[in-house]
């Protein structure tokens, strides 16, 4: 049962990351994609934010799967699921500040590309 939980978490997160990586939202919208006030300033910030965040999410999914394997074998039991859930939460939330930092390095406060 614990192994099933780990597999479900890994497949779900990796699946979501792959969907975002393969099916990038083309237009700014309020339903799908990386949506923050900065990423939605214009089409260029929108595109960059979605590309960067989906790549980061895919990388974090790989890190998460590695973490899950170690937690399953080293911690085991329900504690390994708890540790994996905490790791998944941290990795998922971390995508936001890293993407925002990237956007601010690449664009000025008005969303215009820096030279």
Backbone as JSON Lines, residues from 0, in Angstrom:
{"i":0,"aa":"X","n":[0.82,-1.2,0.0],"ca":[0.0,0.0,0.0],"c":[0.87,1.27,0.0]}
{"i":1,"aa":"X","n":[1.93,1.26,0.78],"ca":[2.84,2.41,0.85],"c":[3.52,2.6,-0.51]}
{"i":2,"aa":"X","n":[3.96,1.5,-1.11],"ca":[4.61,1.58,-2.42],"c":[3.63,2.14,-3.46]}
{"i":3,"aa":"X","n":[2.38,1.75,-3.38],"ca":[1.36,2.27,-4.3],"c":[1.21,3.79,-4.13]}
{"i":4,"aa":"X","n":[1.23,4.25,-2.92],"ca":[1.15,5.69,-2.66],"c":[2.32,6.44,-3.27]}
{"i":5,"aa":"X","n":[3.51,5.87,-3.13],"ca":[4.7,6.49,-3.73],"c":[4.59,6.53,-5.26]}
{"i":6,"aa":"X","n":[4.15,5.45,-5.83],"ca":[4.02,5.38,-7.29],"c":[2.99,6.39,-7.79]}
{"i":7,"aa":"X","n":[1.86,6.49,-7.08],"ca":[0.81,7.43,-7.48],"c":[1.33,8.87,-7.4]}
{"i":8,"aa":"X","n":[2.03,9.21,-6.32],"ca":[2.59,10.56,-6.18],"c":[3.57,10.86,-7.31]}
{"i":9,"aa":"X","n":[4.46,9.92,-7.59],"ca":[5.48,10.12,-8.62],"c":[4.87,10.28,-10.0]}
{"i":10,"aa":"X","n":[3.96,9.38,-10.35],"ca":[3.33,9.42,-11.67],"c":[2.5,10.69,-11.84]}
{"i":11,"aa":"X","n":[1.78,11.07,-10.81],"ca":[0.95,12.27,-10.89],"c":[1.78,13.52,-11.11]}
{"i":12,"aa":"X","n":[2.81,13.7,-10.31],"ca":[3.63,14.91,-10.43],"c":[4.38,14.93,-11.76]}
{"i":13,"aa":"X","n":[4.96,13.8,-12.14],"ca":[5.67,13.73,-13.41],"c":[4.7,13.94,-14.57]}
{"i":14,"aa":"X","n":[3.5,13.38,-14.48],"ca":[2.49,13.56,-15.53],"c":[2.09,15.01,-15.7]}
{"i":15,"aa":"X","n":[1.86,15.69,-14.59],"ca":[1.5,17.11,-14.65],"c":[2.64,17.91,-15.26]}
{"i":16,"aa":"X","n":[3.87,17.61,-14.85],"ca":[5.03,18.32,-15.39],"c":[5.15,18.1,-16.9]}
{"i":17,"aa":"X","n":[4.93,16.88,-17.34],"ca":[5.02,16.58,-18.77],"c":[3.91,17.26,-19.57]}
{"i":18,"aa":"X","n":[2.72,17.29,-19.01],"ca":[1.6,17.96,-19.69],"c":[1.92,19.44,-19.88]}
{"i":19,"aa":"X","n":[2.41,20.1,-18.82],"ca":[2.76,21.51,-18.92],"c":[3.92,21.74,-19.88]}
{"i":20,"aa":"X","n":[4.8,20.79,-19.96],"ca":[5.96,20.92,-20.86],"c":[5.56,20.74,-22.32]}
{"i":21,"aa":"X","n":[4.67,19.8,-22.58],"ca":[4.26,19.48,-23.95],"c":[3.17,20.42,-24.45]}
{"i":22,"aa":"X","n":[2.23,20.74,-23.6],"ca":[1.06,21.54,-24.0],"c":[1.14,22.92,-23.36]}
{"i":23,"aa":"X","n":[2.03,23.75,-23.91],"ca":[2.19,25.12,-23.4],"c":[0.96,25.95,-23.78]}
{"i":24,"aa":"X","n":[0.44,26.74,-22.84],"ca":[-0.67,27.63,-23.19],"c":[-0.17,28.73,-24.12]}
{"i":25,"aa":"X","n":[-0.82,28.91,-25.23],"ca":[-0.36,29.87,-26.23],"c":[-0.77,31.31,-25.9]}
{"i":26,"aa":"X","n":[-1.9,31.46,-25.28],"ca":[-2.42,32.8,-24.98],"c":[-2.58,32.97,-23.47]}
{"i":27,"aa":"X","n":[-2.43,34.2,-23.02],"ca":[-2.63,34.51,-21.61],"c":[-4.07,34.18,-21.24]}
{"i":28,"aa":"X","n":[-4.24,33.43,-20.16],"ca":[-5.58,33.05,-19.71],"c":[-5.57,32.9,-18.2]}
{"i":29,"aa":"X","n":[-6.75,32.79,-17.63],"ca":[-6.87,32.68,-16.18],"c":[-7.18,31.25,-15.73]}
{"i":30,"aa":"X","n":[-7.01,30.29,-16.64],"ca":[-7.36,28.92,-16.32],"c":[-6.16,27.98,-16.31]}
{"i":31,"aa":"X","n":[-5.25,28.14,-17.27],"ca":[-4.2,27.15,-17.48],"c":[-2.87,27.83,-17.73]}
{"i":32,"aa":"X","n":[-1.83,27.38,-17.05],"ca":[-0.5,27.91,-17.25],"c":[0.04,28.54,-15.98]}
{"i":33,"aa":"X","n":[1.24,29.11,-16.1],"ca":[1.88,29.78,-14.98],"c":[1.29,31.19,-14.9]}
{"i":34,"aa":"X","n":[0.46,31.43,-13.9],"ca":[-0.3,32.68,-13.81],"c":[0.09,33.5,-12.58]}
{"i":35,"aa":"X","n":[0.87,34.52,-12.8],"ca":[1.13,35.53,-11.77],"c":[0.94,36.88,-12.46]}
{"i":36,"aa":"X","n":[0.86,37.93,-11.68],"ca":[0.66,39.24,-12.3],"c":[1.82,39.6,-13.21]}
{"i":37,"aa":"X","n":[3.04,39.21,-12.87],"ca":[4.19,39.53,-13.71],"c":[4.2,38.7,-14.98]}
{"i":38,"aa":"X","n":[3.88,37.42,-14.87],"ca":[3.91,36.55,-16.06],"c":[2.81,36.93,-17.05]}
{"i":39,"aa":"X","n":[1.77,37.58,-16.58],"ca":[0.65,37.92,-17.44],"c":[0.72,39.37,-17.97]}
{"i":40,"aa":"X","n":[1.86,40.01,-17.83],"ca":[2.01,41.4,-18.31],"c":[1.87,41.49,-19.82]}
{"i":41,"aa":"X","n":[2.45,40.54,-20.54],"ca":[2.36,40.54,-22.0],"c":[2.67,39.13,-22.53]}
{"i":42,"aa":"X","n":[2.56,38.97,-23.83],"ca":[2.76,37.65,-24.43],"c":[4.17,37.12,-24.24]}
{"i":43,"aa":"X","n":[5.15,38.02,-24.24],"ca":[6.55,37.59,-24.09],"c":[6.84,37.08,-22.68]}
{"i":44,"aa":"X","n":[6.36,37.79,-21.65],"ca":[6.56,37.32,-20.28],"c":[5.78,36.03,-20.04]}
{"i":45,"aa":"X","n":[4.59,35.95,-20.62],"ca":[3.75,34.75,-20.49],"c":[4.46,33.53,-21.05]}
{"i":46,"aa":"X","n":[4.99,33.69,-22.26],"ca":[5.67,32.57,-22.92],"c":[6.91,32.15,-22.13]}
{"i":47,"aa":"X","n":[7.71,33.11,-21.74],"ca":[8.94,32.82,-20.99],"c":[8.63,32.15,-19.65]}
{"i":48,"aa":"X","n":[7.64,32.66,-18.95],"ca":[7.27,32.1,-17.65],"c":[6.8,30.66,-17.78]}
{"i":49,"aa":"X","n":[6.01,30.37,-18.79],"ca":[5.49,29.02,-18.96],"c":[6.57,28.04,-19.41]}
{"i":50,"aa":"X","n":[7.47,28.48,-20.25],"ca":[8.58,27.61,-20.66],"c":[9.49,27.33,-19.47]}
{"i":51,"aa":"X","n":[9.89,28.38,-18.78],"ca":[10.82,28.23,-17.65],"c":[10.2,27.39,-16.53]}
{"i":52,"aa":"X","n":[8.98,27.72,-16.15],"ca":[8.35,27.0,-15.03],"c":[8.08,25.54,-15.36]}
{"i":53,"aa":"X","n":[7.71,25.25,-16.6],"ca":[7.46,23.84,-16.95],"c":[8.76,23.04,-16.97]}
{"i":54,"aa":"X","n":[9.85,23.65,-17.43],"ca":[11.14,22.96,-17.39],"c":[11.6,22.75,-15.95]}
{"i":55,"aa":"X","n":[11.4,23.75,-15.12],"ca":[11.76,23.63,-13.71],"c":[10.9,22.58,-13.01]}
{"i":56,"aa":"X","n":[9.64,22.56,-13.34],"ca":[8.74,21.57,-12.76],"c":[9.14,20.15,-13.17]}
{"i":57,"aa":"X","n":[9.55,19.97,-14.41],"ca":[10.01,18.66,-14.87],"c":[11.26,18.24,-14.1]}
{"i":58,"aa":"X","n":[12.21,19.16,-13.94],"ca":[13.42,18.84,-13.18],"c":[13.1,18.51,-11.72]}
{"i":59,"aa":"X","n":[12.18,19.26,-11.14],"ca":[11.81,18.99,-9.75],"c":[11.08,17.65,-9.63]}
{"i":60,"aa":"X","n":[10.37,17.24,-10.69],"ca":[9.72,15.93,-10.67],"c":[10.76,14.81,-10.64]}
{"i":61,"aa":"X","n":[11.85,14.98,-11.37],"ca":[12.92,13.99,-11.36],"c":[13.56,13.94,-9.97]}
{"i":62,"aa":"X","n":[13.84,15.09,-9.38],"ca":[14.39,15.15,-8.02],"c":[13.42,14.48,-7.04]}
{"i":63,"aa":"X","n":[12.14,14.75,-7.21],"ca":[11.13,14.16,-6.34],"c":[11.11,12.64,-6.44]}
{"i":64,"aa":"X","n":[11.2,12.11,-7.63],"ca":[11.18,10.65,-7.8],"c":[12.4,10.03,-7.12]}
{"i":65,"aa":"X","n":[13.55,10.66,-7.28],"ca":[14.76,10.16,-6.6],"c":[14.57,10.21,-5.09]}
{"i":66,"aa":"X","n":[14.02,11.33,-4.6],"ca":[13.75,11.45,-3.16],"c":[12.8,10.35,-2.7]}
{"i":67,"aa":"X","n":[11.77,10.08,-3.49],"ca":[10.8,9.05,-3.12],"c":[11.43,7.67,-3.0]}
{"i":68,"aa":"X","n":[12.29,7.35,-3.93],"ca":[12.96,6.05,-3.89],"c":[13.77,5.92,-2.6]}
{"i":69,"aa":"X","n":[14.55,6.97,-2.3],"ca":[15.34,6.93,-1.07],"c":[14.46,6.88,0.17]}
{"i":70,"aa":"X","n":[13.41,7.68,0.21],"ca":[12.55,7.69,1.4],"c":[11.85,6.35,1.59]}
{"i":71,"aa":"X","n":[11.47,5.71,0.5],"ca":[10.79,4.42,0.61],"c":[11.72,3.37,1.21]}
{"i":72,"aa":"X","n":[12.96,3.35,0.75],"ca":[13.88,2.33,1.22],"c":[14.58,2.68,2.54]}
{"i":73,"aa":"X","n":[14.8,3.96,2.8],"ca":[15.5,4.36,4.02],"c":[14.57,4.64,5.2]}
{"i":74,"aa":"X","n":[13.42,5.23,4.93],"ca":[12.49,5.57,6.02],"c":[11.42,4.5,6.12]}
{"i":75,"aa":"X","n":[10.78,4.21,5.01],"ca":[9.74,3.18,4.97],"c":[8.47,3.59,5.68]}
{"i":76,"aa":"X","n":[7.43,2.81,5.45],"ca":[6.16,3.01,6.13],"c":[5.49,4.33,5.81]}
{"i":77,"aa":"X","n":[4.55,4.69,6.7],"ca":[3.79,5.93,6.51],"c":[4.67,7.17,6.59]}
{"i":78,"aa":"X","n":[5.75,7.07,7.35],"ca":[6.65,8.22,7.46],"c":[7.29,8.57,6.12]}
{"i":79,"aa":"X","n":[7.51,7.57,5.27],"ca":[8.1,7.86,3.96],"c":[7.11,8.59,3.06]}
{"i":80,"aa":"X","n":[5.82,8.28,3.2],"ca":[4.79,9.0,2.44],"c":[4.71,10.44,2.93]}
{"i":81,"aa":"X","n":[4.75,10.62,4.24],"ca":[4.72,11.97,4.81],"c":[5.92,12.79,4.34]}
{"i":82,"aa":"X","n":[7.11,12.19,4.39],"ca":[8.32,12.88,3.93],"c":[8.2,13.23,2.45]}
{"i":83,"aa":"X","n":[7.67,12.31,1.65],"ca":[7.5,12.56,0.22],"c":[6.5,13.67,-0.03]}
{"i":84,"aa":"X","n":[5.42,13.7,0.72],"ca":[4.41,14.74,0.56],"c":[4.99,16.11,0.91]}
{"i":85,"aa":"X","n":[5.8,16.16,1.95],"ca":[6.45,17.42,2.33],"c":[7.42,17.85,1.23]}
{"i":86,"aa":"X","n":[8.21,16.91,0.73],"ca":[9.15,17.2,-0.36],"c":[8.4,17.69,-1.59]}
{"i":87,"aa":"X","n":[7.32,17.03,-1.94],"ca":[6.53,17.42,-3.11],"c":[5.98,18.84,-2.95]}
{"i":88,"aa":"X","n":[5.51,19.16,-1.78],"ca":[4.98,20.5,-1.51],"c":[6.07,21.55,-1.66]}
{"i":89,"aa":"X","n":[7.22,21.29,-1.08],"ca":[8.34,22.24,-1.16],"c":[8.78,22.44,-2.61]}
{"i":90,"aa":"X","n":[8.96,21.34,-3.33],"ca":[9.39,21.44,-4.73],"c":[8.36,22.16,-5.59]}
{"i":91,"aa":"X","n":[7.1,21.88,-5.37],"ca":[6.04,22.52,-6.16],"c":[5.97,24.02,-5.91]}
{"i":92,"aa":"X","n":[6.03,24.4,-4.65],"ca":[5.95,25.81,-4.3],"c":[7.21,26.55,-4.74]}
{"i":93,"aa":"X","n":[8.36,25.89,-4.71],"ca":[9.64,26.52,-5.07],"c":[9.68,26.95,-6.53]}
{"i":94,"aa":"X","n":[8.87,26.36,-7.36],"ca":[8.82,26.75,-8.77],"c":[8.45,28.23,-8.9]}
{"i":95,"aa":"X","n":[7.59,28.71,-8.04],"ca":[7.1,30.08,-8.13],"c":[8.21,31.12,-7.91]}
{"i":96,"aa":"X","n":[8.9,31.11,-6.77],"ca":[9.93,32.15,-6.6],"c":[11.07,32.04,-7.61]}
{"i":97,"aa":"X","n":[11.46,30.83,-7.98],"ca":[12.53,30.68,-8.96],"c":[12.11,31.23,-10.33]}
{"i":98,"aa":"X","n":[10.88,31.01,-10.71],"ca":[10.38,31.54,-11.98],"c":[10.28,33.06,-11.93]}
{"i":99,"aa":"X","n":[9.81,33.58,-10.82],"ca":[9.7,35.04,-10.68],"c":[11.07,35.7,-10.72]}
{"i":100,"aa":"X","n":[12.05,35.1,-10.08],"ca":[13.41,35.63,-10.12],"c":[13.93,35.62,-11.56]}
{"i":101,"aa":"X","n":[13.69,34.53,-12.26],"ca":[14.11,34.43,-13.65],"c":[13.46,35.53,-14.5]}
{"i":102,"aa":"X","n":[12.17,35.74,-14.32],"ca":[11.46,36.76,-15.1],"c":[12.01,38.15,-14.81]}
{"i":103,"aa":"X","n":[12.31,38.44,-13.56],"ca":[12.81,39.76,-13.21],"c":[14.24,39.99,-13.7]}
{"i":104,"aa":"X","n":[14.99,38.93,-13.89],"ca":[16.32,39.06,-14.49],"c":[16.22,39.34,-15.99]}
{"i":105,"aa":"X","n":[15.19,38.8,-16.61],"ca":[15.05,38.89,-18.06],"c":[14.22,40.09,-18.52]}
{"i":106,"aa":"X","n":[13.3,40.57,-17.66],"ca":[12.38,41.66,-18.03],"c":[12.42,42.77,-16.99]}
{"i":107,"aa":"X","n":[12.15,44.01,-17.44],"ca":[12.03,45.1,-16.48],"c":[10.65,45.04,-15.81]}
{"i":108,"aa":"X","n":[10.37,46.0,-14.93],"ca":[9.11,45.95,-14.17],"c":[7.87,46.09,-15.04]}
{"i":109,"aa":"X","n":[8.04,46.62,-16.25],"ca":[6.91,46.77,-17.19],"c":[6.76,45.58,-18.13]}
{"i":110,"aa":"X","n":[7.63,44.58,-17.97],"ca":[7.55,43.4,-18.81],"c":[8.3,43.51,-20.13]}
{"i":111,"aa":"X","n":[9.14,44.55,-20.26],"ca":[9.95,44.72,-21.47],"c":[11.28,44.0,-21.29]}
{"i":112,"aa":"X","n":[11.73,43.32,-22.32],"ca":[12.97,42.57,-22.27],"c":[14.14,43.5,-21.97]}
{"i":113,"aa":"X","n":[15.01,43.06,-21.04],"ca":[16.22,43.82,-20.74],"c":[17.26,43.5,-21.82]}
{"i":114,"aa":"X","n":[18.11,44.44,-22.08],"ca":[19.16,44.22,-23.08],"c":[20.36,43.55,-22.49]}
